[in-house]
C-alpha cells in the first residue's frame, strides 16, 4: 500500500511539475504578447520615405486605391480599410533589434526596407546578418544594431487607415507588403 501511495505521489509531483512548466511557458507567452502589444502601439508613420527608394511602376494596388489590411503589425490594423499612399519596389526585412533607448529586444519587427539599413548598397542582407538601422519607425530604432530574420524582394506600400480598436487615424504607415493587402469586394 505504501508503494502505491508513493507512486501516486510521484505521479502527482510529475503532473504538477508539468503544469508548472506549462504555466511558466504560458506566462512567458503572455509577457511576449504584452511586449508585442506595446510594440504595436508605438509604431507610427511619417510622410518621408528614403530618397533613393524606387517607385513601383505597375503596383498591384495603385496609389489612391483602397484595400483591406490582412496583417496586424499594430493594434487595430488587421481588417482595417486602407488608402494606398505609395508603392515601392525594394527588399523588405524582418529584423530583431535592441532599442537604443534601452528595454527589451524587439523581435521580428516587420518591415524595414533595404534603403533603411546603413551601408547596404544593392547587397541583399541574409538571415543572421548584423546591420545598423536607419529606419525611424519607432523610438529607439534609428541607430540600433539589428539581426536580419528574413528578407524578400517585394512591393511595399505606405498606407493610411483608421484603427479598428482605437478609432485613431494612422497616416502613411510604413510598410505593408503586397501579400498583406486584399482587394475590397
WOPEWO-V132393 format. One record per helix or strand. SS is the DSSP state (a for helix, b for strand). FROM is the first residue (numbers start at 0). TO is the last residue. If there is no record, write none. Layout:
BEGIN
ss: [SS/SS]
from: [FROM/FROM]
to: [TO/TO]
END
This chain:
BEGIN
ss: [a/b/b/b/b/a/b/b/b/b/a/b]
from: [1/53/65/80/104/113/116/129/144/168/177/180]
to: [41/54/68/97/112/115/116/132/161/176/179/182]
END
